[in-house]
Each structure stands twice: as structure tokens, then as C-alpha cells.
Amino acid sequence: MSFRSCVNRTACTEDGTHCRACGRSHEEIAQLRQLVNDTYALVNRWEYDNLDEFFSYLQKKIGKKLKHSA
């Protein structure tokens, strides 16, 4: 499955089980919102000023986990 996001937040629908704009389930959208909120809280708490490096690190670590779980 490929990730898809809504063009903008106002286009995302909340009725039914899936967004009519992007097709993602409302469960997936809620989990991603929580992930964003948690990531923001971590970055804000530790006052990271090198966000590119931080997100590159996350991408590498998650990629390794996915590779080893396959």
C-alpha cells in the first residue's frame, strides 16, 4: 500500500470509515496525527534545531527495522 495524503486538511472528510478525498481510513489518519503530535512534542522538548538530520535519522532507523522484519 502506498501512502496518500489529502491535498489539504480542509479537504479531508470525517464521515464514514474512510476519507472521501484521500481514501485513507480514519483510524490511519488518527494514528498519523498522534505520531505527528508525539514527534512535535519530542522535537519541542529537546529543542532540536537540526530537523533535517533528525528526520534523516528516523528514516534510516525505520527503514532498517522494516528491512529486518521482512
Backbone as CSV, one residue per row, in Angstrom:
resi,resn,N_x,N_y,N_z,CA_x,CA_y,CA_z,C_x,C_y,C_z
1,MET,0.845,-1.171,0.000,0.000,0.000,0.000,0.893,1.238,0.000
2,SER,0.498,2.224,-0.739,1.238,3.479,-0.794,0.549,4.521,0.068
3,PHE,1.352,5.396,0.681,0.808,6.478,1.481,0.236,7.539,0.564
4,ARG,-0.927,8.044,0.948,-1.538,9.166,0.241,-2.014,10.166,1.289
5,SER,-1.811,11.423,1.027,-2.320,12.449,1.930,-3.344,13.284,1.188
6,CYS,-4.194,13.939,1.953,-5.153,14.866,1.343,-4.389,16.061,0.798
7,VAL,-4.954,16.687,-0.195,-4.335,17.872,-0.777,-4.181,18.939,0.296
8,ASN,-5.195,19.088,1.114,-5.104,19.994,2.253,-6.034,19.482,3.346
9,ARG,-5.799,19.903,4.544,-6.542,19.413,5.714,-8.035,19.656,5.581
10,THR,-8.437,20.757,4.965,-9.858,21.058,4.855,-10.569,20.134,3.874
11,ALA,-9.820,19.464,2.994,-10.433,18.540,2.042,-10.707,17.178,2.675
12,CYS,-10.074,16.879,3.794,-10.217,15.581,4.447,-11.611,15.470,5.067
13,THR,-12.306,14.381,4.773,-13.653,14.176,5.311,-13.603,13.271,6.530
14,GLU,-14.543,13.455,7.441,-14.540,12.694,8.683,-15.750,11.781,8.840
15,ASP,-16.669,11.781,7.885,-17.822,10.893,7.983,-17.483,9.534,7.376
16,GLY,-18.226,8.509,7.759,-17.972,7.167,7.258,-16.715,6.572,7.874
17,THR,-16.128,5.597,7.203,-14.932,4.928,7.718,-13.654,5.404,7.040
18,HIS,-13.793,6.007,5.864,-12.624,6.458,5.099,-12.850,7.882,4.595
19,CYS,-11.780,8.599,4.454,-11.830,9.944,3.894,-12.192,9.849,2.408
20,ARG,-13.165,10.626,1.978,-13.544,10.604,0.563,-12.514,11.311,-0.306
21,ALA,-11.693,12.174,0.281,-10.700,12.915,-0.502,-9.449,12.084,-0.786
22,CYS,-8.924,11.381,0.253,-7.660,10.651,0.058,-7.827,9.132,0.118
23,GLY,-8.954,8.645,0.665,-9.203,7.213,0.720,-8.621,6.506,1.933
24,ARG,-7.877,7.231,2.778,-7.301,6.598,3.963,-8.386,6.368,5.008
25,SER,-8.196,5.331,5.819,-9.151,5.077,6.891,-8.990,6.157,7.956
26,HIS,-10.063,6.400,8.681,-9.992,7.384,9.758,-9.085,6.892,10.875
27,GLU,-8.957,5.580,11.024,-8.015,5.026,12.009,-6.577,5.387,11.634
28,GLU,-6.232,5.222,10.352,-4.878,5.573,9.895,-4.612,7.063,10.099
29,ILE,-5.580,7.885,9.735,-5.423,9.329,9.883,-5.200,9.696,11.346
30,ALA,-5.964,9.077,12.244,-5.822,9.359,13.680,-4.446,8.936,14.191
31,GLN,-3.968,7.768,13.751,-2.639,7.317,14.187,-1.551,8.245,13.684
32,LEU,-1.674,8.705,12.452,-0.672,9.628,11.903,-0.707,10.972,12.620
33,ARG,-1.908,11.437,12.969,-1.997,12.684,13.740,-1.295,12.527,15.088
34,GLN,-1.510,11.368,15.725,-0.868,11.128,17.014,0.652,11.075,16.860
35,LEU,1.118,10.426,15.789,2.549,10.359,15.519,3.136,11.758,15.323
36,VAL,2.447,12.582,14.575,2.907,13.963,14.348,2.938,14.719,15.670
37,ASN,1.878,14.590,16.454,1.840,15.281,17.745,2.950,14.809,18.674
38,ASP,3.184,13.497,18.721,4.244,12.958,19.571,5.621,13.397,19.087
39,THR,5.827,13.390,17.780,7.110,13.811,17.212,7.343,15.291,17.484
40,TYR,6.308,16.088,17.312,6.416,17.518,17.622,6.805,17.718,19.090
41,ALA,6.147,16.982,19.987,6.427,17.122,21.418,7.881,16.773,21.723
42,LEU,8.401,15.728,21.096,9.782,15.318,21.318,10.757,16.386,20.817
43,VAL,10.522,16.859,19.589,11.383,17.894,18.998,11.331,19.164,19.839
44,ASN,10.145,19.525,20.275,9.977,20.731,21.078,10.623,20.574,22.454
45,ARG,10.448,19.411,23.082,11.022,19.192,24.417,12.537,19.299,24.397
46,TRP,13.165,18.686,23.406,14.625,18.660,23.351,15.198,19.812,22.531
47,GLU,14.319,20.645,21.988,14.711,21.858,21.257,15.698,21.579,20.122
48,TYR,15.414,20.511,19.356,16.275,20.207,18.209,16.220,21.355,17.214
49,ASP,17.378,21.774,16.742,17.413,22.805,15.720,17.941,22.271,14.394
50,ASN,18.243,20.969,14.354,18.727,20.337,13.119,17.703,19.289,12.662
51,LEU,16.532,19.774,12.275,15.427,18.880,11.939,15.725,17.974,10.757
52,ASP,16.454,18.449,9.766,16.796,17.593,8.624,17.570,16.366,9.090
53,GLU,18.523,16.561,9.968,19.307,15.444,10.496,18.433,14.507,11.331
54,PHE,17.552,15.074,12.143,16.654,14.275,12.973,15.749,13.387,12.108
55,PHE,15.120,13.974,11.093,14.220,13.195,10.245,14.975,12.206,9.369
56,SER,16.169,12.520,8.970,17.005,11.573,8.245,17.332,10.370,9.123
57,TYR,17.634,10.631,10.394,17.901,9.563,11.364,16.676,8.661,11.509
58,LEU,15.501,9.261,11.665,14.277,8.463,11.786,14.043,7.607,10.546
59,GLN,14.241,8.207,9.379,14.043,7.469,8.132,14.976,6.265,8.055
60,LYS,16.225,6.463,8.429,17.204,5.381,8.389,16.838,4.280,9.383
61,LYS,16.504,4.658,10.625,16.191,3.674,11.659,14.923,2.883,11.328
62,ILE,13.902,3.565,10.850,12.659,2.880,10.494,12.882,1.983,9.287
63,GLY,13.663,2.462,8.326,13.992,1.642,7.156,14.697,0.348,7.551
64,LYS,15.633,0.430,8.493,16.340,-0.764,8.970,15.388,-1.731,9.655
65,LYS,14.476,-1.211,10.471,13.510,-2.056,11.154,12.615,-2.780,10.141
66,LEU,12.176,-2.068,9.131,11.327,-2.672,8.112,12.076,-3.734,7.313
67,LYS,13.336,-3.448,7.007,14.152,-4.406,6.258,14.350,-5.690,7.044
68,HIS,14.593,-5.574,8.355,14.858,-6.731,9.172,13.586,-7.495,9.553
69,SER,12.425,-6.862,9.432,11.177,-7.547,9.774,10.590,-8.308,8.601
70,ALA,11.118,-8.069,7.412,10.569,-8.718,6.207,11.033,-10.147,6.073
